[in-house]
Amino acid sequence: MFAFIQNMGPVQIVICIALILFLFGGKKIPELARSLGKAKNEFKKGLAEGAKESEEESSSEEQKKISE
């Protein structure tokens, strides 16, 4: 997915960082990083809850099959 990053040299990486700083500014980058971290945590939490609900549904279906 991010294979292009492996092909980047140090000069290209510095240019990308400078471009990001120019576009967003130094004060905005920590806010962006914080919001990305929160979004990542919420996504992981949602995945965990979905897996837990899926396990509960499958175990309840198994219990229904056994009781029948």
C-alpha positions as CSV (number, residue, x, y, z in Angstrom):
1,M,0.0,0.0,0.0
2,F,2.7,2.5,0.9
3,A,5.4,0.9,-1.3
4,F,6.3,4.3,-2.8
5,I,7.7,5.3,0.6
6,Q,10.3,2.6,0.4
7,N,11.5,4.1,-2.9
8,M,11.9,7.6,-1.5
9,G,15.3,8.9,-0.7
10,P,16.2,11.2,2.2
11,V,15.9,14.3,0.0
12,Q,12.3,13.4,-1.0
13,I,11.4,12.7,2.6
14,V,12.7,16.1,3.7
15,I,10.8,17.8,0.8
16,C,7.6,16.1,1.9
17,I,8.0,17.1,5.5
18,A,8.7,20.7,4.5
19,L,5.6,20.7,2.2
20,I,3.4,19.4,5.1
21,L,4.8,22.0,7.4
22,F,4.1,24.7,4.8
23,L,0.6,23.5,4.1
24,F,-0.6,23.0,7.7
25,G,1.7,25.1,9.8
26,G,3.7,24.1,12.9
27,K,0.8,24.7,15.3
28,K,-1.8,22.6,13.4
29,I,0.3,19.5,13.0
30,P,0.1,18.3,16.7
31,E,-3.7,18.8,16.5
32,L,-3.9,16.7,13.4
33,A,-1.7,14.0,14.9
34,R,-3.8,13.9,18.0
35,S,-7.0,13.7,16.1
36,L,-5.6,10.9,13.9
37,G,-4.5,9.0,17.0
38,K,-8.0,9.4,18.5
39,A,-9.6,8.2,15.3
40,K,-7.3,5.2,15.2
41,N,-8.1,4.3,18.8
42,E,-11.9,4.6,18.1
43,F,-11.5,2.4,15.0
44,K,-9.6,-0.3,17.0
45,K,-12.2,-0.1,19.7
46,G,-15.0,-0.5,17.1
47,L,-13.2,-3.5,15.6
48,A,-12.8,-5.1,19.0
49,E,-16.5,-4.5,19.9
50,G,-17.6,-5.9,16.5
51,A,-15.5,-9.1,17.0
52,K,-16.9,-9.5,20.6
53,E,-20.5,-9.1,19.3
54,S,-19.8,-11.6,16.5
55,E,-18.4,-14.1,19.0
56,E,-21.4,-13.6,21.3
57,E,-23.8,-14.1,18.4
58,S,-22.1,-17.3,17.2
59,S,-22.0,-18.7,20.7
60,S,-25.7,-17.9,21.3
61,E,-26.5,-19.6,17.9
62,E,-24.6,-22.6,19.0
63,Q,-26.4,-22.7,22.3
64,K,-29.8,-22.6,20.4
65,K,-28.7,-25.5,18.1
66,I,-27.6,-27.6,21.1
67,S,-30.9,-27.0,23.0
68,E,-33.0,-28.0,20.0
